[in-house]
Every structure is written in C-alpha cells, then in structure tokens.
Amino acid sequence: MGYVLINIFILLLIILFAESLMYLITIKNTKLKSILTYIVMAVIAFITSLHIPNDYKGLTKTLATAYLIVTLVSLLEKNTDLD
C-alpha cells in the first residue's frame, strides 16, 4: 500500500510543479501552452528518474514516455478550440 501511495505522490508532484510553472506564464490557453505543459511534465519526470531510488524509476520513466506520447497526439490533433 505504501508503494502505491508514494507512486501517486510522485505523479501528483510532477503535475503540480508543471502546472504551477504554466500558471506563471501569462499566455492564453492555447494549443501551444498545453503542449508545453506536457513537455515540461515529461522533462520533470525524466529528471526525477535520475535522482530517486531504483524502486520508483520505472514509474517516472513510464510517465515521461506517456507525457511525450500525449504531446505527440496533441500536436497531431486538428480543429481544437480552447478559447
């Protein structure tokens, strides 16, 4: 149970950090801002995987890969109105 809670905590910290950085950027909610958010989350997850114990490296590498895939899907998505 503790392992799962630590994994969820790591996930939430990555999302919180990236979203707080994007909150400070004063541009409208555009496709570019959402793509930047996913890229920042992927980079944070990858950097986190370099500095945590081996038990949790698999999660952070999976998160980094997942965020990059979501970024790619966001780039290829057409006709999105985020206004």
Phi, psi and omega in degrees: 000321180295323179298317180294318180295321178294320177298317178294320178298317178298315179300313181293324177295320178297313180296316180298316180295314181294317180293325178292324175295318181289335177293327180287336177284127187262051173249160181293165177288094180243175178297323180298318181294320179292323178293319177298322179298314180295321179294318178298319178297321179295317180294317179297318179296319179293316178296322177298323181294338179280341189240010180244166180298161184299335182297332186248002181295325180298318179297312184291325176292323176294319177298316179299316178295318180296318179295323177293323177294318178296323176298315179298317178296320178296321179296322184274349182289137181252159173054056177254127174249111181255008181284000000 
